[in-house]
Amino acid sequence: MGGLCYTQLTDVEQEVNGLYTYDRRPKFDVEIFREILSQPAAIEHADEADD
């Protein structure tokens, strides 16, 4: 089981922890998240190790 919880995607009035700026521009290359989150979970390969 895996998951990701990020509660603030964009910056707002007083917060600056978002993944996007106040005007919705990415703060970094969004492909990094896409590559990480599209990888299969380790449990999906567990059956292959038993073969």
Helices and strands as residue ranges (DSSP letters): H 31-37, G 42-45, H 46-50
